[in-house]
Amino acid sequence: MLQHHWLAQRAQALASDCTRLDTFLPEVQKSLNTFVRYQALHERLFKSALHDLLKLRAERRKEQIGFESQKRAQAEEERKAETHQLKAGILQTRLEREKTTTFVKGAAAAEQLERIFPPGMLQRAA
């Protein structure tokens, strides 16, 4: 880009020098046309290079945004997995507590039956 800018400015300066001469001479007209053509060429090449640079920057920005969104999605998945493990642990604890409660209630019921019925009578019923 710098080279094309410099060459375009150089062609413009040379064209300006030609305008100081008699612009109606055929040699001056030919040189002036050449410098104007070179200036236009290098301006187009400069714009093309600038367009390519902006395009590459936009692509890089999109890639960075893509990586950030992927990181966010991965963090969300990890959070969901961690939440799932915690919920599974809570359910396991509730199940164990329910089993313990059921066992304690069963033991209390058996104790109550022993108080009501004599020990020999319960063995015969079973």
Sequence and secondary structure as in RCSB ss.txt:
>XXXX:A:sequence
MLQHHWLAQRAQALASDCTRLDTFLPEVQKSLNTFVRYQALHERLFKSALHDLLKLRAERRKEQIGFESQKRAQA
EEERKAETHQLKAGILQTRLEREKTTTFVKGAAAAEQLERIFPPGMLQRAA
>XXXX:A:secstr
 HHHHHHHHHHHHHHHHHHHS TTSHHHHHHHHHHHHHHHHHHHHHHHHHHHHHHHHHHHHHHHHHHHHHHHHHH
HHHHHHHHHHHHHHHHHHHHHHHHHHHHHHHHHHHHHHHHHS HHHHHHH 
